[in-house]
Amino acid sequence: MSSHQATIPAPRREQGSGGASAGWKVVVLLLGIAVGVLAIAAVAAVQAADEARDEAGSAEAASPATAVHDHSATASATASQSLPLQSFAGATGANADALAKAHVAYDATLPAVPAGDLVKIHMTLKDMVVEIAPGVKYNTWAFDGHGAPGPILHVRQGQTVQMTLTNGGTIPHSIDFHAARIAPNHAFTDVPPGKSFTFRFQANDPGVFMYHCGTKPVLAHIANGMYGALVVDPATPLPHADKEYVLVASEWYLNGDGVSTPASLDMSKARAMMPDWTTFNGYANQYVTHPLTAKPGQTVRLYVVAAGPTLDTNFHVVGTIFDRAWVNGDMTHHQSGVQTVGVPAGGGAVFDVKIDDEGLYPFVSHAFAHVDLGQVGLLRVGNPKGTMTH
Ligand SMILES: [Cu+2]
């Protein structure tokens, strides 16, 4: 993987002889001119980035032909300047609406619990290009060959999970289950390309848990799509729910707009926590175009994981209040009448809403930069007329 080096060692000053002083003056003069030119370029780049963000704010951003900002190359020219990072927020393919409609939304439906005491899971990792927003392609490392997040897993408290990871990629990877109490140095070990590794753990703690690749640098592996959700049902069943959906929140950091050629990870932006897109289940706004559904009066259970790699999700459903919120995935008790719940990066929570009135109910991260970047969807209750206007 490509990792941009953020810190550059300061230039070394050589201990020259006195006869070289005239030469040093010329060098110092040239350096002074170079710093001045770089400062002007930096100001221009900041202005350009601001303009790009303004443009991105308009819904119909056509494919902007913006060049990839090579931070590592530019950074090597100067030791102490912090350089502007270029945002590709909102930059989609030209026919964004048609592309969004054509996109097959990630199926958020919670799958059934497999029968038996032992649940065998086999994932084959693949390097693959996926779409993360209309017309925006990204080079992911995909846990199970279908993009990010990886498959939704569902077991019951007390079942044993047997996990086999086959590495079909080009660098080592691993899998870390937050639901497991197990020595990470044995279970979450790196699997070399072409190899498989199997381990078992008993899912004794109910809740909704993140799983992810734990290979260093973890920031890069999660940012490249290596994450997913595991739901562990309590042995004593929860109150009945009519619909159960799983939402994995995450953010993407792009080194290009991804429109003409697939983007890859920009580590500088990942470190700076400056995402281009934030999503539920890997694709910006997909449940706005393809809403989750329920009938009036039904109880909808939402399992939410914030995969990050870094940012939290402030989960909220517009137009209703959580009837039950199992905060932090603590299934021993729930809160009631809660409006917004913070789901920390690497954490999860479970929410019940019962909505009686037909309508379109947006679910969001109420940290609204996330909505602007794509972490929003709709719960369509009944068959309301019209569309969401805000
Ligand atoms: Cu990995």
Residues whose N, C-alpha, C, O or C-beta is under 5 A from the ligand:
A	BS01	CU	P172 H173 S174 C213 T215 H221 M226
